Amino acid sequence: MTAEPVKAAHQWPVPPQDGYTVDDLFTLPGLPPHTELIDGSLVFVSPQRNFHTTVIDLLMMGLRRTVPEDLKVRREMTVVLDRRNGPEPDVSVVRAEAITGLEQTRYQASDVLLAVEVVSPDSEARDRESKPQKYAAAGIPNFWLVEMAGADKHPVVRVYELDPLSKSYKLTGIHHDRLKTGVPFTIDMDITLEALDQL
């Protein structure tokens, strides 16, 4: 008598020899929500902490208060940087003309004016190193990195602007209580723990 083969709980896709492309990201069946493509590899998102989702909500509200009519604020949408990179910033500011309809699944890097990453324990290296380099190389003019800091675990927003000559980001400010900047448009928002607690 032989044992019956054990069925796998999930059949994972086998990557092609040269890695996946952005087209694969949108056509492979059964990928978990918010799967990203980084350097031709699929990256799956772990369950998020309350800090992560609440900070995204706070930033969305703050940005939408003053966003000009020709721009839109979006959360967790794929941005196509090139054929092997399709990350999903936590928050993006995109040109309104890039919005094509309710079934849209991605934006092109050329339509993004700001990409925001809220750091999670499972994504620290990607959010701090890999993604900013890729966003800068793709020409996205502004990048924010949001982290939990201090004993009280308050949000800190690091604001970067693209240096077009070096194609790299330069730090222009570190914001602890109030996020106030003039790019990509006039922004002034409360980012204190008290503001988070109100959501």
Solvent accessible surface area in square Angstrom, and as a share of the most:
residue,aa,sasa,rsa
1,M,244,1.09
2,T,127,0.74
3,A,98,0.76
4,E,156,0.70
5,P,124,0.78
6,V,145,0.84
7,K,187,0.79
8,A,77,0.60
9,A,117,0.91
10,H,87,0.39
11,Q,149,0.66
12,W,141,0.49
13,P,45,0.28
14,V,129,0.74
15,P,82,0.52
16,P,63,0.39
17,Q,185,0.82
18,D,117,0.60
19,G,17,0.17
20,Y,12,0.05
21,T,28,0.16
22,V,9,0.05
23,D,97,0.50
24,D,39,0.20
25,L,16,0.08
26,F,59,0.25
27,T,102,0.60
28,L,47,0.23
29,P,121,0.76
30,G,62,0.60
31,L,37,0.19
32,P,50,0.31
33,P,110,0.69
34,H,80,0.36
35,T,10,0.06
36,E,8,0.03
37,L,0,0.00
38,I,14,0.07
39,D,74,0.38
40,G,3,0.03
41,S,63,0.41
42,L,30,0.15
43,V,24,0.14
44,F,77,0.32
45,V,59,0.34
46,S,47,0.30
47,P,135,0.85
48,Q,63,0.28
49,R,143,0.52
50,N,120,0.62
51,F,25,0.10
52,H,11,0.05
53,T,54,0.31
54,T,20,0.12
55,V,2,0.01
56,I,0,0.00
57,D,55,0.29
58,L,16,0.08
59,L,1,0.01
60,M,11,0.05
61,M,94,0.42
62,G,4,0.04
63,L,0,0.00
64,R,122,0.44
65,R,153,0.56
66,T,66,0.38
67,V,36,0.21
68,P,52,0.32
69,E,169,0.76
70,D,95,0.49
71,L,13,0.06
72,K,79,0.33
73,V,2,0.01
74,R,67,0.24
75,R,82,0.30
76,E,46,0.20
77,M,42,0.19
78,T,9,0.05
79,V,0,0.00
80,V,21,0.12
81,L,25,0.13
82,D,73,0.38
83,R,157,0.57
84,R,80,0.29
85,N,11,0.06
86,G,0,0.00
87,P,0,0.00
88,E,22,0.10
89,P,0,0.00
90,D,13,0.07
91,V,0,0.00
92,S,1,0.01
93,V,0,0.00
94,V,0,0.00
95,R,89,0.33
96,A,28,0.22
97,E,143,0.64
98,A,13,0.10
99,I,51,0.26
100,T,113,0.66
101,G,37,0.36
102,L,189,0.94
103,E,164,0.74
104,Q,40,0.18
105,T,69,0.40
106,R,76,0.28
107,Y,7,0.03
108,Q,87,0.39
109,A,9,0.07
110,S,88,0.57
111,D,32,0.17
112,V,2,0.01
113,L,30,0.15
114,L,0,0.00
115,A,0,0.00
116,V,0,0.00
117,E,4,0.02
118,V,1,0.01
119,V,18,0.11
120,S,9,0.06
121,P,76,0.48
122,D,59,0.31
123,S,14,0.09
124,E,71,0.32
125,A,66,0.51
126,R,56,0.21
127,D,3,0.02
128,R,111,0.41
129,E,104,0.47
130,S,30,0.19
131,K,6,0.03
132,P,18,0.11
133,Q,127,0.57
134,K,42,0.18
135,Y,0,0.00
136,A,2,0.02
137,A,69,0.54
138,A,33,0.26
139,G,27,0.26
140,I,0,0.00
141,P,53,0.34
142,N,10,0.05
143,F,3,0.01
144,W,0,0.00
145,L,10,0.05
146,V,0,0.00
147,E,23,0.10
148,M,71,0.32
149,A,33,0.26
150,G,53,0.51
151,A,113,0.88
152,D,83,0.43
153,K,118,0.50
154,H,35,0.16
155,P,1,0.01
156,V,2,0.01
157,V,1,0.00
158,R,72,0.26
159,V,2,0.01
160,Y,43,0.16
161,E,64,0.29
162,L,32,0.16
163,D,40,0.21
164,P,100,0.63
165,L,171,0.85
166,S,62,0.40
167,K,101,0.43
168,S,40,0.26
169,Y,29,0.11
170,K,103,0.44
171,L,87,0.43
172,T,77,0.45
173,G,18,0.18
174,I,81,0.41
175,H,32,0.14
176,H,86,0.38
177,D,88,0.45
178,R,122,0.45
179,L,0,0.00
180,K,134,0.57
181,T,27,0.16
182,G,53,0.51
183,V,52,0.30
184,P,28,0.18
185,F,15,0.06
186,T,101,0.59
187,I,0,0.00
188,D,58,0.30
189,M,1,0.00
190,D,52,0.27
191,I,1,0.01
192,T,27,0.16
193,L,51,0.25
194,E,113,0.51
195,A,11,0.08
196,L,15,0.07
197,D,114,0.59
198,Q,151,0.67
199,L,86,0.43
